[in-house]
Amino acid sequence: MFHCPGCGARHAWGLRAHQCPTCAGPLDFALEEVAFPREAILSGPPGMWRYAEALPRFEQPVSLGETFTPLVPCSIGETEVWCKVETTLPTGSYKDRGSALLMSYLKELGVEEAVEDSSGNAGASLAAYAARAGVRLKVFCPGSASSGKLLQIRLYGAELVQVEGPRPRATEALLAYEARTKTPYASHLWHPFFLEGVKTLAFEMVEQLEWQAPGTVLCPVGAGSILLGLHKGFSELRRAGVIPRLPRLVAVQARNVSPLHRAFHQGEEDVARAPDPQPTLAEGIALPMPVRGKALLRALRESGGTVVAVSEEEIAAGVRHFGRAGFCVEPTSAVVWAGVARLDRETGWDGPAVAVLSGHGLKASQAIISLL
Ligand SMILES: [Zn+2]
């Protein structure tokens, strides 16, 4: 069942729109019942689909063999954290969790053609799952997106439309095309099924920590789909009695585009557009205004979390530090290195702490070359 937090409307399974047909706000999706039967989970395949009783059912799930991603201990400065290495998913980013669910849903509805806009990773991921589902996909990307991500989109057979100018220009071009053609918008920013997939990140962490919740989880935040997916997943685990409380969720933003950081620390209830966004190495989170700003602020406050904003120098250093520790991550993901160091100095945290390594560095090799 889809539910609109904005106007309270409910919409049944089968809805094609990416937003509330009544008020045009972002929709939530919730299953009536969610369960975590441990024996059945342990006997399932290693990966997100083993949590079948906490996921929507599809006649033919669209899958590329998403496996369990590793949870690896790593020293960041003086601090020991667990790195959740999402780079091992089929297209090299956590987005595959959301794409698998979203494409499964669209395929079930009989959708044959869809559009998407992306800074790169979501477009690459949706293109792979669209190929798997037999859905034609058109992806609008900023002209400045990393060549590795654009290459993936083309390789998987999607039609790539490069739009010059900052990230929001790609969205404007998509909306104009969608209004003209009425093609379904397979939006990783809007569609609640994307978060429905990303929530499995929380399930895996808890299982890998022997059914204990982490104390703190850090992740990069632009649109905030990791943070919202984690909040949904941990909330469902708490409601089912698997964990006693939510971990502290910590959003890490690039200081150059940090609207959530400003809104959180000024005590706002919604996130205003960043007044003067500047270019950042962290292209995947260079979004001046998230679609689900209110939900992000609620998730942070409910979990006792916070937002930190890191400089371009810190992001560059994070890429190099992760490399020396054996992890090849893109600059967007590397923000969590400085995020950990900042938390350590400023507010402390509850352990065990998990840092989400969201995307593979080879996707952004041109940017990384200039940092070595
Ligand atoms: Zn509504």
Boltz pocket constraint, residues with backbone or C-beta under 6 A from the ligand:
constraints:
  - pocket:
      binder: B
      contacts: [[A, 4], [A, 5], [A, 6], [A, 7], [A, 8], [A, 9], [A, 20], [A, 21], [A, 22], [A, 23], [A, 24], [A, 25]]
      max_distance: 6.0
